[in-house]
Amino acid sequence: MEPPYLVHERRTDQYGYASFDGNFYWIPGTKRYDVKVLQYSGHLRIYHRRKLLGEYEMPSEGVKNEKIYPEGQSKPKHQPKYRKKKQFKKYRVAIGKILRELCRQKDVGLLEGNAACDHLHLLLSVPPKFSIAMTIGYLKGKSAIRIHRELFKTKGTLFGRSFWSRGYCVSTVGLDESIIRNYIQEQDKHERNQEN
């Protein structure tokens, strides 16, 4: 290793990204590692136990929140093991029914919904006694169990199986509710335009 360089210690997330200087560097083939980031004047090198995992060009000044990949590597596809686009398309009506039933059980209003080929857009009215995290956790957890049992006919334990990805995006809606409703309704058309 040629000096001068600065050494920074980082830990990768579950998808293999190490955050450094406001950006996220993807390390192929890794999960949760403690890594050393060696910062040179124009590039970075990332090591784990003295093994070089990747070399990256430094982004230009002011670039933040970017995902940066090693040269010659394609972007990773992060998708849960048991969720495939074909399956989601095939079962989207049944999944919608399951979600409506779960919302009714908790007095959560499902005002608008649209199931795309691999994700959902929902406009929910959540009572103040429930937190958003609890509501989403309940919907994702209980629906995943029912999807595996009722739609996929999974027998035995569901340990290690998942249907939904780990995250979710939430925004509170006030005066712009009609705009959000319109956005959700237009998602099918938007996806068709992107595929063409």
Backbone as a printed PyTorch tensor [residue, N CA C, xyz], in Angstrom:
tensor([[[  0.8460,  -1.1800,   0.0000],
         [  0.0000,   0.0000,   0.0000],
         [  0.8820,   1.2310,   0.0000]],

        [[  0.5930,   2.0980,  -0.9480],
         [  1.4240,   3.2940,  -1.0280],
         [  0.8870,   4.3950,  -0.1200]],

        [[  1.7270,   4.9320,   0.7890],
         [  1.2940,   6.0580,   1.5910],
         [  1.3220,   7.3190,   0.7230]],

        [[  0.7370,   8.4120,   1.0290],
         [ -0.0540,   8.6490,   2.2240],
         [ -1.5220,   8.2660,   2.0140]],

        [[ -2.1110,   7.7380,   3.0350],
         [ -3.5370,   7.4230,   3.0250],
         [ -4.0610,   7.5270,   4.4500]],

        [[ -5.3770,   7.6650,   4.5580],
         [ -6.0380,   7.6960,   5.8610],
         [ -6.8220,   6.3990,   6.0260]],

        [[ -6.8360,   5.8650,   7.2360],
         [ -7.5440,   4.6200,   7.5090],
         [ -8.8070,   4.9360,   8.3060]],

        [[ -9.9430,   4.4030,   7.8250],
         [-11.2260,   4.5580,   8.5060],
         [-11.8210,   3.1750,   8.7110]],

        [[-12.4020,   2.9410,   9.8730],
         [-13.0600,   1.6600,  10.1180],
         [-14.5550,   1.8160,   9.9400]],

        [[-15.1540,   0.8850,   9.2170],
         [-16.5910,   0.9060,   8.9450],
         [-17.1470,  -0.4990,   9.0950]],

        [[-18.4840,  -0.5930,   9.1040],
         [-19.1760,  -1.8810,   9.1220],
         [-20.1700,  -1.8630,   7.9740]],

        [[-20.2220,  -2.9420,   7.1920],
         [-21.1670,  -2.9900,   6.0860],
         [-22.5570,  -3.3320,   6.6140]],

        [[-23.5710,  -2.9080,   5.8610],
         [-24.9430,  -3.2420,   6.2410],
         [-25.3040,  -4.6140,   5.6820]],

        [[-26.5740,  -5.0150,   5.8420],
         [-26.9870,  -6.3660,   5.4360],
         [-26.9190,  -6.5740,   3.9280]],

        [[-26.8440,  -5.4950,   3.1500],
         [-26.7830,  -5.6230,   1.6950],
         [-25.3620,  -5.5080,   1.1590]],

        [[-24.3890,  -5.2900,   2.0370],
         [-23.0050,  -5.2100,   1.5990],
         [-22.5310,  -3.8030,   1.2920]],

        [[-23.2170,  -2.7710,   1.7900],
         [-22.7890,  -1.3810,   1.5800],
         [-22.0260,  -0.8850,   2.7950]],

        [[-20.9350,  -0.1690,   2.5450],
         [-20.2010,   0.5140,   3.6080],
         [-20.3660,   2.0070,   3.3710]],

        [[-20.7720,   2.7350,   4.4050],
         [-20.9720,   4.1750,   4.2270],
         [-19.6650,   4.8990,   4.5380]],

        [[-19.3540,   5.8770,   3.6880],
         [-18.1440,   6.6690,   3.8940],
         [-18.3490,   8.0400,   3.2700]],

        [[-18.1300,   9.0610,   4.0440],
         [-18.1730,  10.4490,   3.5780],
         [-19.4950,  10.7900,   2.8710]],

        [[-20.6040,  10.2710,   3.4090],
         [-21.9250,  10.6060,   2.8630],
         [-22.3570,   9.7820,   1.6670]],

        [[-21.5620,   8.8120,   1.2540],
         [-21.9070,   7.9470,   0.1290],
         [-21.8560,   6.4910,   0.5780]],

        [[-22.3980,   5.6030,  -0.2710],
         [-22.4940,   4.1900,   0.0750],
         [-21.7460,   3.3700,  -0.9700]],

        [[-20.7810,   2.6080,  -0.5210],
         [-19.9220,   1.8190,  -1.4070],
         [-20.3190,   0.3580,  -1.3010]],

        [[-20.7060,  -0.2230,  -2.4370],
         [-21.1290,  -1.6180,  -2.4490],
         [-19.9240,  -2.5190,  -2.5940]],

        [[-19.8660,  -3.5360,  -1.7300],
         [-18.7700,  -4.4970,  -1.7510],
         [-19.3530,  -5.8270,  -2.1900]],

        [[-19.0140,  -6.3070,  -3.3910],
         [-19.6060,  -7.5530,  -3.8960],
         [-19.3220,  -8.7410,  -2.9980]],

        [[-20.3510,  -9.5640,  -2.8050],
         [-20.1820, -10.8210,  -2.0980],
         [-20.0440, -10.7100,  -0.5940]],

        [[-20.4160,  -9.5640,  -0.0120],
         [-20.2740,  -9.4230,   1.4330],
         [-21.6220,  -9.2620,   2.0930]],

        [[-21.6440,  -9.5610,   3.3600],
         [-22.8050,  -9.2710,   4.1910],
         [-22.3320,  -8.3060,   5.2700]],

        [[-22.4290,  -8.6650,   6.5060],
         [-22.0120,  -7.7650,   7.5860],
         [-20.5470,  -8.0150,   7.9400]],

        [[-19.6930,  -7.1170,   7.5150],
         [-18.2640,  -7.2020,   7.7870],
         [-17.8060,  -5.9240,   8.4720]],

        [[-16.7640,  -6.0560,   9.2830],
         [-16.0030,  -4.8920,   9.7180],
         [-14.9260,  -4.7010,   8.6650]],

        [[-14.8840,  -3.5190,   8.0510],
         [-13.9310,  -3.2790,   6.9740],
         [-13.0820,  -2.0580,   7.3000]],

        [[-11.9380,  -1.9900,   6.6290],
         [-11.0720,  -0.8190,   6.7170],
         [-11.1230,  -0.1130,   5.3720]],

        [[-11.4100,   1.1860,   5.4230],
         [-11.4510,   2.0100,   4.2240],
         [-10.1760,   2.8290,   4.1990]],

        [[ -9.3680,   2.6190,   3.1590],
         [ -8.1360,   3.3880,   3.0070],
         [ -8.4100,   4.4840,   1.9910]],

        [[ -8.3090,   5.7230,   2.4600],
         [ -8.6180,   6.8780,   1.6290],
         [ -7.3350,   7.4580,   1.0660]],

        [[ -7.1910,   7.3710,  -0.2470],
         [ -6.0780,   7.9870,  -0.9520],
         [ -6.5640,   9.3090,  -1.5190]],

        [[ -5.7290,  10.0090,  -2.2420],
         [ -6.1290,  11.3280,  -2.7460],
         [ -7.2570,  11.2470,  -3.7710]],

        [[ -7.2850,  10.2370,  -4.6420],
         [ -8.3160,  10.1820,  -5.6780],
         [ -9.1450,   8.9170,  -5.6780]],

        [[ -8.8600,   8.0030,  -4.7690],
         [ -9.6180,   6.7540,  -4.7540],
         [ -9.6480,   6.1520,  -3.3500]],

        [[-10.4860,   5.1330,  -3.2140],
         [-10.6120,   4.3930,  -1.9540],
         [-10.2960,   2.9300,  -2.2100]],

        [[ -9.7660,   2.2830,  -1.2060],
         [ -9.6220,   0.8300,  -1.2160],
         [-10.2630,   0.3030,   0.0560]],

        [[-11.0470,  -0.7540,  -0.0810],
         [-11.7210,  -1.3300,   1.0720],
         [-11.1740,  -2.7300,   1.3080]],

        [[-10.7540,  -2.9700,   2.5610],
         [-10.1310,  -4.2360,   2.9420],
         [-10.9320,  -4.8960,   4.0550]],

        [[-10.8940,  -6.2330,   4.0610],
         [-11.4130,  -7.0150,   5.1860],
         [-10.3570,  -8.0760,   5.4900]],

        [[ -9.8250,  -8.0250,   6.7050],
         [ -8.7630,  -8.9530,   7.1190],
         [ -7.6110,  -9.0030,   6.1110]],

        [[ -7.1490,  -7.8460,   5.7370],
         [ -6.0170,  -7.6540,   4.8260],
         [ -6.2750,  -8.1270,   3.3920]],

        [[ -7.5090,  -8.4280,   3.0740],
         [ -7.8560,  -8.8240,   1.7080],
         [ -8.5720,  -7.6550,   1.0350]],

        [[ -8.0990,  -7.2740,  -0.1500],
         [ -8.7040,  -6.1700,  -0.8960],
         [-10.0610,  -6.6130,  -1.4290]],

        [[-11.1200,  -5.9140,  -1.0140],
         [-12.4780,  -6.2380,  -1.4670],
         [-12.9100,  -5.4000,  -2.6590]],

        [[-12.3980,  -4.1860,  -2.7570],
         [-12.7930,  -3.3370,  -3.8800],
         [-12.0250,  -2.0410,  -3.8990]],

        [[-11.9130,  -1.4960,  -5.1060],
         [-11.2610,  -0.2030,  -5.2930],
         [-12.2510,   0.7060,  -5.9970]],

        [[-12.3670,   1.9580,  -5.5230],
         [-13.4090,   2.8700,  -5.9780],
         [-12.8090,   4.2320,  -6.2720]],

        [[-13.3050,   4.8730,  -7.3220],
         [-12.9420,   6.2600,  -7.5900],
         [-13.6890,   7.1450,  -6.6040]],

        [[-13.0460,   8.1890,  -6.1210],
         [-13.7060,   9.1380,  -5.2210],
         [-14.6840,   9.9740,  -6.0420]],

        [[-15.9090,  10.1720,  -5.5450],
         [-16.8500,  11.0300,  -6.2710],
         [-16.3930,  12.4840,  -6.2110]],

        [[-16.9070,  13.2840,  -7.1130],
         [-16.5220,  14.6940,  -7.1290],
         [-17.0480,  15.4030,  -5.8920]],

        [[-16.4890,  16.5500,  -5.6020],
         [-16.8210,  17.3150,  -4.3980],
         [-18.3120,  17.6500,  -4.3630]],

        [[-18.9340,  17.4530,  -3.2120],
         [-20.3420,  17.8000,  -3.0380],
         [-21.3220,  16.6870,  -3.3640]],

        [[-20.8480,  15.5560,  -3.9130],
         [-21.7390,  14.4280,  -4.2170],
         [-21.9940,  13.6590,  -2.9290]],

        [[-23.2670,  13.5350,  -2.5760],
         [-23.6500,  12.8410,  -1.3470],
         [-24.7960,  11.8870,  -1.6310]],

        [[-24.9690,  10.8980,  -0.7580],
         [-26.0610,   9.9170,  -0.8150],
         [-26.1000,   9.1240,  -2.1180]],

        [[-24.9570,   8.8880,  -2.7100],
         [-24.8760,   8.0920,  -3.9350],
         [-24.4390,   6.6750,  -3.5920]],

        [[-24.9200,   5.7230,  -4.3800],
         [-24.4500,   4.3490,  -4.2630],
         [-23.3550,   4.1690,  -5.3130]],

        [[-22.1970,   3.7440,  -4.8700],
         [-21.0320,   3.6520,  -5.7500],
         [-20.6130,   2.1920,  -5.8230]],

        [[-20.3340,   1.7340,  -7.0530],
         [-20.0150,   0.3270,  -7.3010],
         [-18.6050,   0.2260,  -7.8470]],

        [[-17.9360,  -0.9080,  -7.6150],
         [-16.5920,  -1.0770,  -8.1820],
         [-16.6660,  -1.1060,  -9.7020]],

        [[-15.5830,  -0.6990, -10.3320],
         [-15.5450,  -0.6980, -11.7980],
         [-15.7570,  -2.1030, -12.3340]],

        [[-16.5960,  -2.2080, -13.3610],
         [-16.8500,  -3.4960, -13.9960],
         [-17.9030,  -4.3420, -13.3060]],

        [[-18.4600,  -3.8650, -12.2200],
         [-19.4860,  -4.6220, -11.4940],
         [-20.8630,  -4.0490, -11.8160]],

        [[-21.8350,  -4.9320, -12.0360],
         [-23.1950,  -4.4610, -12.2420],
         [-23.8360,  -4.1750, -10.8940]],

        [[-24.9080,  -3.3920, -10.9030],
         [-25.5980,  -3.0600,  -9.6660],
         [-26.2200,  -4.3090,  -9.0670]],

        [[-26.1930,  -4.4310,  -7.7470],
         [-26.7810,  -5.6200,  -7.1160],
         [-28.2940,  -5.5680,  -7.1500]],

        [[-28.9200,  -6.7350,  -7.1670],
         [-30.3700,  -6.8230,  -7.0940],
         [-30.7180,  -7.3430,  -5.7150]],

        [[-31.3510,  -6.5030,  -4.9250],
         [-31.7310,  -6.8900,  -3.5700],
         [-33.2130,  -7.1900,  -3.5740]],

        [[-33.5480,  -8.4310,  -3.4350],
         [-34.9380,  -8.8510,  -3.4290],
         [-35.0710, -10.0480,  -2.4990]],

        [[-36.1210, -10.0630,  -1.6960],
         [-36.2860, -11.2250,  -0.8230],
         [-36.3580, -12.5240,  -1.6190]],

        [[-35.9250, -13.5910,  -0.9950],
         [-35.7740, -14.8810,  -1.6440],
         [-37.0800, -15.4290,  -2.2330]],

        [[-38.1940, -15.2320,  -1.5550],
         [-39.4380, -15.8680,  -1.9600],
         [-40.3970, -14.9290,  -2.6920]],

        [[-39.9640, -13.7110,  -3.0290],
         [-40.8450, -12.7980,  -3.7380],
         [-40.3440, -12.6560,  -5.1660]],

        [[-41.1030, -13.1170,  -6.1060],
         [-40.7560, -13.0120,  -7.5090],
         [-41.8280, -12.1950,  -8.2010]],

        [[-41.4430, -11.4650,  -9.2590],
         [-42.4160, -10.6280,  -9.9540],
         [-43.5770, -11.4500, -10.4820]],

        [[-43.2890, -12.6400, -10.9990],
         [-44.3600, -13.4810, -11.5400],
         [-45.3670, -13.8310, -10.4500]],

        [[-44.8730, -14.2050,  -9.2800],
         [-45.7590, -14.5950,  -8.1860],
         [-46.6090, -13.4200,  -7.7340]],

        [[-45.9980, -12.2710,  -7.6050],
         [-46.7310, -11.1230,  -7.1030],
         [-47.8470, -10.7520,  -8.0770]],

        [[-47.5520, -10.7580,  -9.3730],
         [-48.5730, -10.4460, -10.3820],
         [-49.7260, -11.4420, -10.3020]],

        [[-49.3940, -12.6990, -10.1490],
         [-50.3920, -13.7610, -10.1440],
         [-51.3400, -13.6420,  -8.9500]],

        [[-50.8180, -13.2060,  -7.7970],
         [-51.5930, -13.2030,  -6.5590],
         [-52.0110, -11.8100,  -6.1010]],

        [[-51.8490, -10.7790,  -6.9100],
         [-52.0670,  -9.4220,  -6.4060],
         [-53.4890,  -9.1720,  -5.9290]],

        [[-54.5000,  -9.7580,  -6.5630],
         [-55.8800,  -9.5790,  -6.1140],
         [-56.0720, -10.2370,  -4.7480]],

        [[-55.5420, -11.4410,  -4.5910],
         [-55.6600, -12.1510,  -3.3130],
         [-54.8910, -11.4230,  -2.2110]],

        [[-53.7320, -10.8560,  -2.5360],
         [-52.9540, -10.1050,  -1.5510],
         [-53.7250,  -8.8570,  -1.1240]],

        [[-54.3770,  -8.2060,  -2.0800],
         [-55.2020,  -7.0430,  -1.7540],
         [-56.3230,  -7.3990,  -0.8010]],

        [[-56.9470,  -8.5410,  -1.0160],
         [-58.0250,  -8.9990,  -0.1340],
         [-57.4900,  -9.2600,   1.2790]],

        [[-56.3410,  -9.8970,   1.3780],
         [-55.7210, -10.1730,   2.6780],
         [-55.4240,  -8.8660,   3.4110]],

        [[-54.8660,  -7.8850,   2.7000],
         [-54.5330,  -6.6020,   3.3260],
         [-55.7860,  -5.8610,   3.7820]],

        [[-56.8590,  -5.9170,   2.9930],
         [-58.1170,  -5.2630,   3.3930],
         [-58.6710,  -5.8950,   4.6720]],

        [[-58.6090,  -7.2220,   4.7610],
         [-59.0920,  -7.9070,   5.9670],
         [-58.2540,  -7.5410,   7.1930]],

        [[-56.9420,  -7.4800,   7.0320],
         [-56.0680,  -7.1230,   8.1480],
         [-56.3020,  -5.6830,   8.5950]],

        [[-56.5120,  -4.7810,   7.6410],
         [-56.8000,  -3.3870,   7.9910],
         [-58.1120,  -3.2860,   8.7600]],

        [[-59.1120,  -4.0370,   8.3310],
         [-60.4120,  -4.0230,   9.0050],
         [-60.2850,  -4.5140,  10.4510]],

        [[-59.4370,  -5.5200,  10.6870],
         [-59.2610,  -6.0550,  12.0400],
         [-58.7120,  -5.0160,  13.0120]],

        [[-57.8860,  -4.1000,  12.5270],
         [-57.2660,  -3.0880,  13.3890],
         [-57.9210,  -1.7090,  13.2510]],

        [[-59.0560,  -1.6290,  12.5580],
         [-59.7420,  -0.3510,  12.3040],
         [-58.8490,   0.6500,  11.5800]],

        [[-58.0040,   0.1510,  10.6950],
         [-57.1730,   0.9970,   9.8470],
         [-57.9090,   1.1530,   8.5230]],

        [[-58.0910,   2.3850,   8.1070],
         [-58.7990,   2.6250,   6.8520],
         [-57.8700,   2.4610,   5.6610]],

        [[-58.2090,   1.5490,   4.7590],
         [-57.4600,   1.3980,   3.5100],
         [-58.1980,   2.2240,   2.4640]],

        [[-57.7620,   3.4830,   2.2910],
         [-58.4720,   4.4390,   1.4460],
         [-58.1920,   4.2420,  -0.0350]],

        [[-56.9720,   3.8470,  -0.3530],
         [-56.5760,   3.6560,  -1.7490],
         [-55.4430,   2.6600,  -1.7700]],

        [[-55.3630,   1.8720,  -2.8130],
         [-54.2840,   0.9030,  -2.9310],
         [-54.0400,   0.5210,  -4.3640]],

        [[-52.7970,   0.1950,  -4.6620],
         [-52.4380,  -0.2610,  -5.9890],
         [-51.2880,  -1.2490,  -5.8440]],

        [[-51.4660,  -2.4370,  -6.4000],
         [-50.4180,  -3.4540,  -6.3600],
         [-49.6990,  -3.4600,  -7.6960]],

        [[-48.4450,  -3.0580,  -7.6830],
         [-47.6170,  -3.1390,  -8.8820],
         [-47.0850,  -4.5660,  -8.9810]],

        [[-46.2100,  -4.8250,  -9.9500],
         [-45.7330,  -6.1990, -10.1270],
         [-44.8200,  -6.6570,  -8.9940]],

        [[-44.1910,  -5.7290,  -8.2480],
         [-43.3020,  -6.1600,  -7.1650],
         [-43.3510,  -5.2780,  -5.9210]],

        [[-44.3280,  -4.3740,  -5.8400],
         [-44.4650,  -3.5490,  -4.6440],
         [-45.8830,  -2.9900,  -4.5570]],

        [[-46.2020,  -2.3710,  -3.4190],
         [-47.5410,  -1.8250,  -3.1810],
         [-47.4770,  -0.3400,  -2.8970]],

        [[-48.5480,   0.3550,  -3.2630],
         [-48.7830,   1.7260,  -2.8330],
         [-50.0990,   1.7070,  -2.0720]],

        [[-50.0840,   2.1600,  -0.8240],
         [-51.2890,   2.1590,   0.0020],
         [-51.4940,   3.5410,   0.6050]],

        [[-52.7370,   3.9970,   0.6290],
         [-53.1180,   5.1960,   1.3520],
         [-53.9580,   4.7200,   2.5340]],

        [[-53.3890,   4.8460,   3.7310],
         [-54.0230,   4.3200,   4.9390],
         [-54.4450,   5.4540,   5.8680]],

        [[-55.5250,   5.2470,   6.5820],
         [-55.9400,   6.1380,   7.6530],
         [-55.7310,   5.3700,   8.9580]],

        [[-54.6560,   5.7170,   9.6760],
         [-54.2490,   4.9740,  10.8720],
         [-54.7550,   5.7140,  12.1180]],

        [[-55.4910,   5.0270,  12.9910],
         [-55.9400,   5.6740,  14.2320],
         [-54.7430,   6.1370,  15.0670]],

        [[-54.8920,   7.2380,  15.8090],
         [-53.7620,   7.7750,  16.5820],
         [-53.2290,   6.8370,  17.6600]],

        [[-54.0320,   5.8500,  18.0650],
         [-53.5470,   4.9310,  19.1100],
         [-52.4820,   3.9670,  18.5970]],

        [[-52.3260,   3.8480,  17.2680],
         [-51.3210,   2.9690,  16.6810],
         [-50.1880,   3.7910,  16.0750]],

        [[-48.9700,   3.3260,  16.2850],
         [-47.8440,   3.9740,  15.6110],
         [-47.7720,   3.4630,  14.1720]],

        [[-47.1280,   4.2300,  13.3220],
         [-46.9790,   3.8240,  11.9210],
         [-46.1380,   2.5510,  11.8370]],

        [[-45.0540,   2.4920,  12.6210],
         [-44.1790,   1.3150,  12.5920],
         [-44.9380,   0.0610,  13.0090]],

        [[-45.7800,   0.1690,  14.0480],
         [-46.5540,  -0.9830,  14.5000],
         [-47.5480,  -1.4090,  13.4140]],

        [[-48.1900,  -0.4430,  12.7840],
         [-49.1860,  -0.7470,  11.7530],
         [-48.5410,  -1.4430,  10.5620]],

        [[-47.4310,  -0.8980,  10.0800],
         [-46.7540,  -1.5010,   8.9210],
         [-46.2000,  -2.8750,   9.3000]],

        [[-45.6210,  -2.9940,  10.4860],
         [-45.1180,  -4.2920,  10.9440],
         [-46.2200,  -5.3340,  11.0180]],

        [[-47.3700,  -4.9240,  11.5310],
         [-48.5230,  -5.8330,  11.6140],
         [-48.9710,  -6.2560,  10.2120]],

        [[-49.1480,  -5.2840,   9.3180],
         [-49.6180,  -5.6070,   7.9610],
         [-48.6290,  -6.5000,   7.2210]],

        [[-47.3440,  -6.1690,   7.3050],
         [-46.3490,  -6.9650,   6.5900],
         [-46.1890,  -8.3560,   7.2050]],

        [[-46.1530,  -8.4180,   8.5370],
         [-45.9490,  -9.7020,   9.2100],
         [-47.1130, -10.6580,   9.0340]],

        [[-48.3030, -10.1820,   9.3510],
         [-49.4850, -11.0540,   9.2580],
         [-49.8090, -11.4080,   7.8090]],

        [[-49.6310, -10.4470,   6.8900],
         [-49.9290, -10.7620,   5.4880],
         [-48.9200, -11.7690,   4.9350]],

        [[-47.6460, -11.6760,   5.3350],
         [-46.6380, -12.6330,   4.8650],
         [-46.9890, -14.0480,   5.3110]],

        [[-47.4510, -14.1770,   6.5710],
         [-47.8490, -15.4990,   7.0660],
         [-49.0170, -16.0380,   6.2460]],

        [[-50.0340, -15.1970,   6.0460],
         [-51.2160, -15.6520,   5.3090],
         [-50.8990, -15.9320,   3.8400]],

        [[-50.0210, -15.1340,   3.2390],
         [-49.6350, -15.3600,   1.8390],
         [-48.9520, -16.7190,   1.6990]],

        [[-48.0280, -17.0230,   2.6130],
         [-47.3390, -18.3120,   2.5450],
         [-48.2870, -19.4760,   2.8080]],

        [[-49.1780, -19.3200,   3.7820],
         [-50.0920, -20.4100,   4.1360],
         [-51.2070, -20.5910,   3.1020]],

        [[-51.8800, -19.5010,   2.7450],
         [-53.0710, -19.5980,   1.9070],
         [-52.7680, -19.6190,   0.4160]],

        [[-51.8090, -18.8210,  -0.0290],
         [-51.5520, -18.7180,  -1.4670],
         [-50.4560, -19.6710,  -1.9420]],

        [[-49.3610, -19.7460,  -1.1900],
         [-48.2550, -20.6130,  -1.5920],
         [-48.3960, -22.0240,  -1.0400]],

        [[-49.3760, -22.2280,  -0.1500],
         [-49.6370, -23.5380,   0.4580],
         [-48.3940, -24.0960,   1.1650]],

        [[-47.6560, -23.2350,   1.8460],
         [-46.4590, -23.6490,   2.5670],
         [-46.8470, -24.4660,   3.7900]],

        [[-46.2370, -25.6130,   3.9370],
         [-46.4820, -26.4830,   5.0920],
         [-45.3280, -26.3430,   6.0760]],

        [[-45.5950, -26.6330,   7.3330],
         [-44.5270, -26.6220,   8.3310],
         [-44.1410, -25.2230,   8.7520]],

        [[-42.9030, -25.0990,   9.1730],
         [-42.4210, -23.8370,   9.7270],
         [-42.1940, -22.7880,   8.6420]],

        [[-42.3770, -21.5370,   9.0190],
         [-42.0910, -20.4230,   8.1090],
         [-40.7830, -19.7440,   8.4820]],

        [[-40.0240, -20.3550,   9.3960],
         [-38.7660, -19.7640,   9.8510],
         [-37.8280, -19.5730,   8.6560]],

        [[-37.2860, -18.3840,   8.5280],
         [-36.3380, -18.0810,   7.4590],
         [-36.9910, -17.6560,   6.1580]],

        [[-38.3080, -17.6790,   6.1000],
         [-38.9990, -17.2550,   4.8810],
         [-39.4670, -15.8130,   5.0440]],

        [[-39.5060, -15.1160,   3.9300],
         [-40.0230, -13.7500,   3.9480],
         [-40.7720, -13.5210,   2.6530]],

        [[-41.5810, -12.5190,   2.6320],
         [-42.2590, -12.1420,   1.3930],
         [-41.9690, -10.6920,   1.0620]],

        [[-42.0670,  -9.8250,   2.0600],
         [-41.8310,  -8.4010,   1.8500],
         [-40.3660,  -8.0730,   2.0920]],

        [[-39.8910,  -7.0130,   1.4580],
         [-38.5320,  -6.5530,   1.7520],
         [-38.5280,  -5.8700,   3.1170]],

        [[-37.3420,  -5.5660,   3.6390],
         [-37.2260,  -5.0790,   5.0130],
         [-37.7920,  -3.6830,   5.2110]],

        [[-37.6610,  -2.7980,   4.2640],
         [-38.0090,  -1.4010,   4.4860],
         [-39.3960,  -1.0250,   4.0050]],

        [[-39.7250,   0.2420,   4.2270],
         [-40.9490,   0.8260,   3.7030],
         [-40.7630,   2.3330,   3.6800]],

        [[-41.5770,   2.9990,   2.9050],
         [-41.5280,   4.4570,   2.8070],
         [-42.8640,   4.9990,   3.2740]],

        [[-42.8480,   5.9790,   4.1580],
         [-44.0710,   6.5470,   4.7210],
         [-44.0220,   8.0580,   4.6090]],

        [[-45.1590,   8.6290,   4.2880],
         [-45.3040,  10.0790,   4.3060],
         [-46.6730,  10.3950,   4.8690]],

        [[-46.7440,  11.4180,   5.7200],
         [-48.0490,  11.8050,   6.2350],
         [-48.7610,  12.6470,   5.1830]],

        [[-50.0670,  12.5280,   5.1620],
         [-50.8690,  13.2030,   4.1520],
         [-51.8290,  14.1370,   4.8580]],

        [[-51.9110,  15.3590,   4.3820],
         [-52.8600,  16.3170,   4.9290],
         [-53.7120,  16.8800,   3.8120]],

        [[-53.4050,  18.0890,   3.4360],
         [-54.1800,  18.7710,   2.4100],
         [-53.9730,  18.1840,   1.0140]],

        [[-52.8800,  17.4810,   0.8140],
         [-52.5670,  16.9470,  -0.5160],
         [-53.0400,  15.5100,  -0.7090]],

        [[-54.0670,  15.0780,   0.0170],
         [-54.5530,  13.7080,  -0.0820],
         [-55.0170,  13.3680,  -1.4920]],

        [[-55.6720,  14.3090,  -2.1710],
         [-56.1590,  14.0300,  -3.5340],
         [-54.9960,  13.8050,  -4.4940]],

        [[-53.8860,  14.4980,  -4.2910],
         [-52.7060,  14.3150,  -5.1420],
         [-52.1340,  12.9160,  -4.9240]],

        [[-52.0730,  12.4750,  -3.6670],
         [-51.5490,  11.1460,  -3.3530],
         [-52.4620,  10.0670,  -3.9410]],

        [[-53.7850,  10.2450,  -3.8050],
         [-54.7330,   9.2850,  -4.3930],
         [-54.5130,   9.1610,  -5.8950]],

        [[-54.3690,  10.3110,  -6.5590],
         [-54.1530,  10.3240,  -8.0070],
         [-52.8530,   9.6220,  -8.3670]],

        [[-51.7830,   9.8700,  -7.5870],
         [-50.4890,   9.2250,  -7.8150],
         [-50.6150,   7.7100,  -7.7370]],

        [[-51.3170,   7.2150,  -6.7100],
         [-51.4890,   5.7690,  -6.5320],
         [-52.2880,   5.1780,  -7.6870]],

        [[-53.3350,   5.8740,  -8.1190],
         [-54.1760,   5.3720,  -9.2050],
         [-53.4230,   5.3350, -10.5310]],

        [[-52.4570,   6.2380, -10.7200],
         [-51.7230,   6.3380, -11.9850],
         [-50.5100,   5.4080, -12.0550]],

        [[-50.2400,   4.6050, -11.0120],
         [-49.0310,   3.7890, -10.9850],
         [-48.9830,   2.7330, -12.0770]],

        [[-50.1160,   2.1130, -12.4140],
         [-50.1150,   1.1100, -13.4900],
         [-49.6510,   1.7230, -14.8000]],

        [[-50.2040,   2.8860, -15.1220],
         [-49.8290,   3.5570, -16.3700],
         [-48.3560,   3.9550, -16.3480]],

        [[-47.8990,   4.4490, -15.2040],
         [-46.5040,   4.8470, -15.0600],
         [-45.5580,   3.6600, -15.2660]],

        [[-45.9010,   2.4940, -14.6900],
         [-45.0580,   1.3070, -14.8480],
         [-45.0350,   0.8150, -16.2930]],

        [[-46.1880,   0.8470, -16.9600],
         [-46.2340,   0.4310, -18.3710],
         [-45.3490,   1.3340, -19.2250]],

        [[-45.3480,   2.6230, -18.9400],
         [-44.5090,   3.5730, -19.6890],
         [-43.0310,   3.2910, -19.4580]],

        [[-42.6630,   2.9150, -18.2260],
         [-41.2730,   2.6240, -17.9190],
         [-40.7980,   1.3410, -18.5790]],

        [[-41.6960,   0.3440, -18.7110],
         [-41.3130,  -0.9190, -19.3290],
         [-41.1000,  -0.7600, -20.8300]],

        [[-41.8140,   0.1590, -21.4700],
         [-41.6910,   0.3540, -22.9370],
         [-40.5230,   1.1990, -23.3050]]])
